[in-house]
């Protein structure tokens, strides 16, 4: 048995890495893409379908579960794994990102954040200690430090915010009690290389079982994201997993793994599935509602091994969408999540074979 | 290989029967309950989930598929089996029931019915020949005669309607060209025993591969339904399957099988699944949205072997409903359809053991 939350680095290829992260609910093979189950449900998919399409890690949102059904209820029902019937590794965010996204309805002070529920307008307060307490009630394998995710381009604000984030991270570490959960610290710093570097050094120095990189999926340009990863990942310890938060396109997964990222998550594949869009392995997208697909006997992607592509035509998927059948969301979400999960697995195989760069070029084609 | 559409009667117990009906897409073991895939999708369920819960026969609606996506499109896509990816036996209705339900927007004459689409108000016309042509384009294993389903209590109208239904049945038989489809005639006659008896005699005399009983799920009382079955089934040939249209409660399945019915279908289990209700084996129902289920760790039914009951608590199902997660419709539909499919299978086993009456009493309990 590997030590709890040990990260075994099995191979590298340039800065791309293959590893195994030991959690109480199984060993996570990296690189890995995690679909998001916001309210303890990856929308429109059963856990059996998630397992069937190859998902190994699922993310859930602390903010949403705190409000509904309540973390105390989840704890009473045996924790999040049992509640949502996902037997594998789970990750919860800290609630910070959602709370700070509430805009005018939240107020930050040095101790924490007071906010109004988007459901009923009631007032609530998160502090680092409260976020950890909620995440301990939920019981995910990987939990996240409570931090601010500030606007990426405001340097003065970012410096103030980083000081607060460091203080909050120390409080999260002090508040944590469960030995069966791994707390990841989060590197922030917006688009400023020196702030990112300092943040990475600070978080790396704490000896936590993993490090996340936040604030790189909130509107900045791809070149900026890649430039920040180029600054951050060389500073991070090689023997700890690295999680790039909220990132989930083909291009970004390739760019992230090339720069030493191990874990990704994003709502994109399920959100697009509900919006009639199929994500393609080459980075493109198909809007299946479009009329040209009405008599198209081909699957979304003839090379794809997912249940949807192995079973249904574009014509059938378009029919479901036009007829308002909810099955379309399920079938497109299966395809989209599988596509990213499989891409991560294929990257893993390519790294093990020492051909990640060629693999990446094959996927990207003529970008 | 049994002859196409041969019906082997394997056992009887009182009037209850166990049989096997040979179709081009497999042998159908009866009694059987068929979920309804109105628009070529059993709402919220994949074909894999239908197969997993034990469904063997699926019904689809000619009216809906004619309007959207169009039967010509379905034919061009290889027929309904391939289009919706259901490899087992399929049954289509004639479109008559839906068209006659349109009320003021349809006009009946001796030749057929002119009606307006519920989707866009456009004008269309069904005749017996057109219904058969559409059903041949769809390509189900079992197709239905185009008939009127008139108000059950108006004797004078019923007599006129029956005459027309007989004429239309003859035209359906004449119009039919595909040898790989079984055309079932439909017994009508409302709540009038003599009209039901005459209709049964007429349809039985035509030597069709199966007989349906219509007009018994449209608002009349249970005692009236059972009284009509008591009149009709003794007249029908023993060596042909009997299909009671639109019936799908525990009580009605037991009553129907007790009176010699072999095939049932109903939208109820999936409709209730979308409306937060679980159907129980004892005939009861649970509205999972209710607050008392918030912390209920039990499954819907501890004795149920469906995926939902084997995997999820009532508390989780209630959470999905309150949070507006579409997964609740899928999980409740899995349970509800499984419950009726399994009830039919259990009736089959009880008949083979010669204990159908005891079985029926066990299920009904203290009704």
Interface residues (C-beta under 8 A of the other chain):
Chain A: X39 X40 X41 X43 X44 X45 X46 X47 X48 X49 X64 X68 X69 X73 X76 X77 X78 X83 X84 X85 X294 X295 X297 X307 X311 X312 X313 X315 X316 X318 X319 X320 X322 X323 X325 X326 X327 X329 X330 X331
Chain B: X39 X40 X41 X43 X44 X45 X46 X47 X48 X49 X64 X68 X69 X73 X76 X77 X78 X83 X84 X85 X294 X295 X297 X307 X311 X312 X313 X315 X316 X318 X319 X320 X322 X323 X325 X326 X327 X329 X330 X331
